[in-house]
Amino acid sequence: MRSRPIAVTALAGVLALSACSPAEPSPPPPPPMHPAPGANSAGDRYFPDDGNGGYDALDYHLDVSYDPPSGKLEGDATVTAKATQDLSRFDLDLRGLDVASVTVDGQAAKFSREKSKLVVTPAGPLRSGSTFRARVRYSGVPEKTPHDGGSENGWARTEDGGAYLVGEPHSASFWYPVNETPRDKATFTLTAHVPAGWTVLSNGREQGTGTKDGKTTTTWSDPNPVASYLTTIAIDKFTVKRSALPDGTPIVSGYAPGAESRDATGDRLPEVLSFLESKFGQYPQSAAGGIYLDENIHFSLETQTRPTYAKWAEILTVVHENAHQWFGDSVSLDSWSDICLNECFASYAQWMWGEREGQNLDDRYRAAIELTQGSADFWSQKLVDMGPQHLFQGVYDKGILAVHALRRALGEPAFETLLHEWVTQHRNGNASWAQFEQLVSKVAGRDLHGFLTDWFQGTQLPSKPNLYPGGLRP
């Protein structure tokens, strides 16, 4: 009986001590902000008007409706980004189209248009390191422009009112607000609404399709980061074929009216990807397939997971565009001056496919050297830092010879190691020519800077030791 009052007294003492103990210190106030406008360029000297600074785009979520008879597009885009500085305003790339409203984190934001830029001023400054969401509602008939240093760019319509999008280095900004630089890759989701009977194809995995009240709604999503020029939308009355790779990766290919007979080429995709995996390592994308157009455009494009093919494209084009799923899509260039990292290796994949079918590549190489060695125009084409006006010159022909010479200079085991290590080290990221040179010398165990300069940055026939390396004889 006497112990109870003692225990109560002791407990009261403890509670009193607790009540009198000092409170936990409050966190220090955040540092003062110094907001400034984000840069209106990503800093690539080849295309100084492209891209923007001050933030890192993390995700694009698009909801669009398309009307085939009028060609009108209505869009609702949400860009999730992380501020890399204290921002008073930031820019997005958008060509044409009418903007109805912009919000940032749910609050109305001021906006204006300056050439190909949508300039957004949020209600309050954005702190460096914070994640924000910019929502843009827009509409209009997307533009198509002629060549501007790369391939044909922008939005194109088919005769029956369908639409497709291909372009390099520009394409995304023709149909949604974007940080249009390959340096700022982001995940991508598209929900599209079209009249019943029409089909929408895009990047990544098909998340669902349904038709209600005369409208078909389809959602596509790619969980891997995508460079903006590799995002796509294609709208037509496609014949769609679905299958899967042996590991379960979904294959979705669409054949536009008039292109249905090309399904025999499309059906060889598992064979192509299996071959490329034997050269480059595991397929790096979330899905596979193709968009087969009946359009006589002069190029096909490696749109991520689902390349877009012109009507003339055959199996070697399928090899080329799917080699890009490693070289260019998964591992993206840091600057457009390094386009050879994409095109030289995708083009050489076509030669390796020929080797698989029994071609002697050394003989093919020697024949090409004999044919071109007197051509100053051929050898004057630089493969690295060639200038924006020469961006796609040389990489499809001289580039193949350069990669074969590199293969012979390294030897077979080291060349295989180079290809695998490059795509493994930089998967889902960006890389530069300087980094590639470093890896070449590491794999070779010796400095190959002179060889690489002679071939990839030279403007004349390489010296004989570099022209016939590794025991390769004229």
C-alpha positions in Angstrom: 0.0 0.0 0.0 2.8 2.4 0.8 4.7 1.8 -2.5 1.9 3.2 -4.7 2.2 6.9 -3.5 5.9 6.6 -4.0 5.5 5.4 -7.6 3.0 8.1 -8.4 5.3 10.7 -7.0 8.2 9.4 -9.0 6.2 9.3 -12.2 5.0 12.9 -11.6 8.6 13.9 -11.2 9.6 12.3 -14.5 6.6 14.0 -16.2 7.6 17.3 -14.7 11.2 16.9 -15.9 9.9 16.0 -19.4 7.6 19.0 -19.4 10.5 21.3 -18.4 13.0 19.9 -20.9 13.8 22.2 -23.8 12.0 21.7 -27.0 13.7 20.2 -30.1 15.5 22.9 -32.0 13.5 24.2 -35.0 15.1 23.6 -38.4 17.1 26.6 -39.8 15.2 28.8 -42.2 15.9 28.1 -45.9 18.6 30.2 -47.5 17.5 33.3 -49.3 16.5 32.8 -52.9 18.2 34.6 -55.8 15.7 33.9 -58.6 16.8 34.6 -62.2 15.4 33.5 -65.6 16.5 30.2 -66.9 18.7 30.2 -70.0 16.8 30.2 -73.3 19.4 27.7 -74.8 20.7 24.3 -73.8 24.1 25.5 -75.0 24.7 23.3 -78.0 26.7 25.5 -80.4 25.3 23.7 -83.5 21.7 24.7 -82.6 22.0 27.6 -80.1 18.3 28.3 -80.2 17.4 24.8 -79.0 16.6 23.8 -75.5 16.6 25.7 -72.3 18.4 25.9 -69.0 17.4 26.3 -65.3 15.6 23.0 -65.0 15.8 19.3 -65.7 12.8 17.8 -67.3 11.8 14.5 -65.6 8.6 13.5 -67.3 6.1 14.5 -70.1 2.5 13.5 -69.8 0.5 14.5 -72.8 -3.3 14.3 -73.4 -4.1 15.1 -77.0 -7.1 15.0 -79.4 -6.8 14.9 -83.1 -9.4 15.6 -85.8 -8.5 14.1 -89.2 -10.7 16.2 -91.4 -9.4 19.5 -90.1 -5.9 18.4 -89.0 -6.5 20.2 -85.7 -4.7 19.1 -82.5 -5.8 19.9 -79.0 -3.3 19.3 -76.3 -3.0 19.3 -72.5 0.7 18.8 -71.5 2.1 18.4 -68.0 5.9 18.8 -67.7 7.4 17.6 -64.5 10.8 19.1 -63.9 13.4 19.8 -61.2 14.7 23.4 -60.9 18.5 23.5 -61.2 18.7 27.1 -60.0 16.3 29.6 -58.3 14.0 30.4 -61.2 12.0 33.5 -61.8 10.9 32.2 -65.1 11.7 29.4 -67.6 11.2 28.6 -71.3 9.8 25.7 -73.2 10.2 25.1 -76.9 7.0 25.2 -78.9 6.6 26.0 -82.6 3.3 27.5 -83.7 0.1 26.3 -81.9 -2.0 28.6 -79.7 -1.6 28.5 -76.0 -4.7 28.9 -73.9 -3.4 28.7 -70.4 -0.3 27.7 -68.3 -0.3 26.7 -64.6 2.7 25.9 -62.4 1.9 23.7 -59.5 -1.7 24.4 -59.9 -1.4 28.2 -59.9 -2.0 30.4 -63.0 1.3 31.5 -64.6 2.0 34.4 -67.0 3.2 33.4 -70.4 4.4 34.9 -73.6 5.7 33.7 -77.0 9.2 34.6 -78.3 9.9 33.0 -81.7 9.9 29.2 -80.9 9.9 29.7 -77.1 7.0 29.6 -74.7 8.2 31.9 -71.8 6.6 31.0 -68.5 6.6 33.2 -65.4 5.2 31.3 -62.4 3.2 33.1 -59.6 6.2 32.8 -57.3 9.9 31.9 -57.8 10.9 28.3 -57.9 13.6 27.2 -55.5 16.6 25.3 -56.8 16.2 21.6 -56.2 12.4 21.7 -56.0 10.3 19.6 -58.3 7.5 21.5 -60.1 4.8 20.7 -62.7 4.0 23.0 -65.6 0.7 22.4 -67.3 0.1 23.9 -70.8 -3.2 23.8 -72.7 -2.9 24.5 -76.4 -4.4 23.8 -79.8 -3.9 24.4 -83.5 -2.8 22.8 -86.8 0.8 21.7 -86.3 3.4 23.0 -88.7 5.8 21.3 -91.0 9.0 22.9 -92.0 11.7 22.2 -94.7 15.2 21.1 -93.9 17.0 23.1 -91.2 20.4 21.4 -90.9 19.0 17.9 -90.4 16.4 15.7 -91.9 12.9 16.9 -92.8 11.2 18.1 -89.7 7.8 18.5 -88.1 4.3 17.3 -88.5 3.0 15.8 -91.7 -0.4 14.7 -92.9 -1.4 11.8 -95.1 -3.9 12.1 -98.0 -6.7 10.5 -95.9 -6.2 13.0 -93.0 -3.9 10.9 -90.8 -0.7 12.3 -89.4 2.8 11.3 -88.5 5.8 13.0 -87.0 9.5 12.5 -87.8 12.4 14.8 -87.6 16.0 15.2 -86.4 17.1 17.3 -84.7 13.6 19.0 -84.3 10.2 17.3 -84.1 8.8 17.3 -80.6 8.3 21.1 -80.4 5.9 20.9 -83.3 3.2 19.2 -81.3 3.9 19.7 -77.5 5.9 22.1 -75.2 9.3 20.6 -74.5 12.9 21.2 -73.6 14.1 20.3 -77.1 17.6 19.1 -76.5 18.8 15.5 -76.4 20.8 16.5 -73.2 17.5 16.6 -71.3 15.9 13.1 -71.6 12.7 12.4 -69.7 10.1 9.7 -69.4 7.1 10.0 -71.7 3.4 9.2 -71.6 0.8 9.9 -74.3 -3.0 9.6 -74.1 -4.6 10.3 -77.4 -8.2 10.6 -78.5 -9.2 10.1 -82.2 -12.4 9.2 -84.0 -13.4 5.5 -83.9 -11.7 3.6 -86.7 -8.5 5.5 -86.3 -5.4 4.2 -84.4 -2.7 6.0 -82.6 0.9 4.6 -82.3 3.6 6.0 -80.1 6.5 5.1 -77.9 6.8 2.5 -75.2 4.2 0.1 -74.0 0.5 0.1 -74.8 -1.3 0.8 -71.6 -4.9 0.4 -72.9 -7.3 1.2 -75.6 -11.0 1.8 -75.5 -13.8 3.3 -77.6 -16.8 5.3 -76.3 -19.2 7.7 -77.8 -17.4 7.5 -81.2 -14.0 8.2 -79.8 -11.0 5.8 -79.4 -8.6 6.6 -76.5 -5.2 5.0 -76.3 -2.4 5.4 -73.8 1.3 4.7 -74.5 4.0 5.0 -71.9 7.8 4.6 -72.0 9.5 4.3 -68.5 12.9 4.8 -70.0 14.1 8.4 -70.6 13.6 9.6 -74.2 15.4 12.3 -76.1 12.7 14.6 -77.4 13.3 14.1 -81.1 12.7 10.3 -80.5 9.2 10.8 -79.2 6.5 10.2 -81.8 2.9 10.0 -82.7 1.3 8.4 -85.7 -2.4 8.5 -86.5 -3.9 6.4 -89.3 -6.1 3.4 -90.0 -3.3 1.0 -89.1 -3.3 -2.7 -89.3 -1.7 -3.6 -86.0 0.2 -6.8 -85.2 1.2 -7.7 -81.7 3.6 -10.3 -80.4 6.5 -10.6 -78.0 10.2 -11.2 -77.8 11.3 -14.4 -76.0 11.8 -12.5 -72.7 8.2 -11.1 -72.9 9.1 -7.7 -74.2 6.0 -6.6 -76.2 6.2 -6.0 -79.9 3.6 -3.7 -81.5 3.9 -2.9 -85.2 1.5 -0.9 -87.3 1.1 -0.9 -91.1 -0.6 2.1 -92.7 -3.1 1.6 -95.5 -0.9 0.6 -98.5 1.9 -0.8 -96.3 0.3 -4.0 -95.2 2.4 -6.2 -97.4 5.5 -5.0 -95.5 4.5 -7.2 -92.5 6.9 -9.8 -93.8 9.8 -7.4 -93.1 8.3 -6.4 -89.8 7.9 -10.1 -88.7 11.7 -10.4 -88.9 12.2 -8.0 -86.0 12.9 -10.7 -83.3 15.6 -12.1 -85.6 17.1 -8.6 -86.1 17.0 -7.9 -82.3 18.5 -11.3 -81.5 21.4 -10.6 -83.9 22.0 -7.1 -82.5 21.9 -8.4 -78.9 24.8 -10.7 -79.9 26.8 -7.7 -80.9 25.7 -5.0 -78.4 24.3 -6.8 -75.4 20.8 -7.0 -74.0 18.1 -5.0 -75.8 17.8 -1.8 -73.7 14.2 -0.7 -74.4 10.9 -1.4 -72.7 9.1 -2.4 -76.0 9.8 -3.0 -79.7 8.0 -2.7 -83.0 7.7 -0.4 -85.9 5.5 2.2 -87.6 5.4 1.4 -91.4 4.2 4.3 -93.4 3.1 4.4 -97.0 4.9 7.7 -97.5 7.7 8.3 -99.8 9.7 10.4 -97.4 13.5 10.3 -97.9 14.4 8.9 -94.5 13.3 6.6 -91.7 13.8 7.5 -88.1 14.8 5.6 -84.9 11.8 6.8 -82.8 12.4 5.0 -79.5 11.0 1.5 -79.2 9.1 1.9 -82.4 11.1 3.2 -85.4 9.1 5.0 -88.2 9.8 3.7 -91.7 9.3 5.2 -95.1 7.6 3.1 -97.8 10.9 2.1 -99.3 12.5 0.7 -96.1 13.6 -2.9 -96.2 15.4 -5.3 -93.8 18.7 -3.3 -93.8 16.8 -0.2 -92.7 15.2 -2.3 -89.9 18.7 -3.3 -88.8 19.9 0.3 -88.9 17.0 1.8 -87.0 17.0 -0.9 -84.3 20.8 -0.6 -83.9 19.9 3.0 -82.8 17.9 1.6 -79.9 21.4 1.1 -78.4 23.4 3.8 -80.2 21.5 7.0 -80.1 18.4 6.1 -78.2 19.6 4.4 -75.0 23.0 6.1 -75.2 22.2 9.6 -76.6 24.7 12.1 -77.8 25.6 15.1 -75.6 26.2 17.4 -78.5 25.1 17.3 -82.1 28.7 17.5 -83.3 29.0 13.9 -82.1 26.3 12.5 -84.4 28.8 9.8 -85.5 28.2 8.1 -82.2 24.7 7.4 -83.4 25.0 7.0 -87.2 28.4 5.5 -87.8 27.6 2.6 -85.5 24.0 2.1 -86.7 25.4 2.1 -90.3 28.1 -0.4 -89.5 25.5 -2.7 -88.0 24.2 -3.1 -91.6 27.7 -4.3 -92.6 27.7 -6.7 -89.7 24.3 -8.1 -90.9 25.9 -8.6 -94.3 28.8 -10.5 -92.5 26.2 -12.7 -90.9 24.9 -13.6 -94.4 28.4 -14.5 -95.5 30.0 -11.3 -96.8 33.7 -10.8 -96.3 33.9 -7.4 -94.8 37.7 -7.0 -95.3 37.1 -7.5 -99.1 34.2 -5.1 -99.0 36.4 -2.5 -97.1 39.3 -2.9 -99.6 36.9 -2.4 -102.5 35.5 0.7 -101.0 39.0 2.2 -100.4 40.0 1.5 -103.9 36.8 3.1 -105.2 37.1 6.2 -103.1 40.8 6.9 -102.5 41.0 9.4 -105.4 37.9 11.3 -104.2 38.8 14.4 -102.3 35.1 15.1 -101.6 34.6 11.7 -100.0 37.6 12.0 -97.6 37.1 15.7 -96.8 34.0 14.8 -94.8 34.7 15.0 -91.1 32.9 12.5 -88.9 33.2 14.4 -85.7 32.6 18.2 -85.4 31.7 18.4 -89.0 29.7 21.6 -88.7 25.9 21.9 -88.5 25.5 22.3 -92.3 27.3 18.9 -92.8 25.6 17.1 -89.9 24.5 14.0 -91.8 27.2 13.9 -94.4 29.9 11.2 -94.2 28.5 9.3 -91.3 26.6 6.8 -93.5 29.5 5.9 -95.8 32.9 7.1 -94.6 31.7 6.3 -91.1 31.3 2.6 -91.9 34.8 2.4 -93.2 36.1 4.2 -90.1 34.4 1.8 -87.7 35.7 -1.2 -89.7 39.2 0.2 -89.5 38.7 0.7 -85.7 37.6 -2.9 -85.4 40.7 -4.1 -87.1 42.9 -1.8 -85.1 41.5 -3.1 -81.8 41.1 -6.8 -82.7 37.9 -8.8 -82.4 37.8 -9.3 -78.6 38.6 -5.7 -77.8 36.1 -4.4 -80.3 33.4 -6.6 -78.8 34.3 -5.3 -75.4 34.1 -1.7 -76.6 30.6 -2.1 -78.0 29.3 -3.8 -74.9 31.0 -1.4 -72.4 29.9 1.7 -74.2 26.2 0.9 -74.1 26.4 -0.5 -70.6 28.2 2.4 -69.0 25.9 5.1 -70.5 22.6 3.3 -70.7 19.6 5.7 -70.5 22.1 8.6 -70.5 24.2 10.9 -72.6 27.8 10.6 -73.7 30.4 12.5 -75.7 33.0 11.7 -78.3 35.7 12.6 -75.8 34.3 9.8 -73.5 34.3 7.4 -76.4 37.9 8.1 -77.2 38.9 7.5 -73.6 37.1 4.1 -73.6 38.7 3.1 -76.9 42.2 3.7 -75.5 41.3 2.0 -72.2 40.0 -1.1 -74.1 43.0 -1.1 -76.5 45.5 -0.7 -73.6 47.3 2.1 -75.6 46.6 5.6 -76.8 44.7 5.5 -80.1 44.1 9.3 -80.2 46.1 9.7 -83.4 44.3 6.9 -85.2 40.9 8.3 -84.1 41.8 11.8 -85.2 43.1 10.6 -88.6 39.9 8.8 -89.3 37.1 10.7 -87.5 38.3 14.3 -87.6 40.6 14.2 -90.6 39.8 15.7 -94.0 42.0 13.5 -96.2 42.8 9.9 -96.9 44.2 8.4 -93.6 47.8 7.5 -93.4 48.6 4.0 -94.7 49.1 2.4 -91.2 45.7 3.8 -90.1 44.1 2.9 -93.5 45.2 -0.8 -93.2 45.5 -1.5 -89.5 45.7 -4.7 -87.6 47.1 -6.9 -90.4 44.5 -5.6 -92.9 46.3 -5.6 -96.2 45.5 -3.6 -99.4 
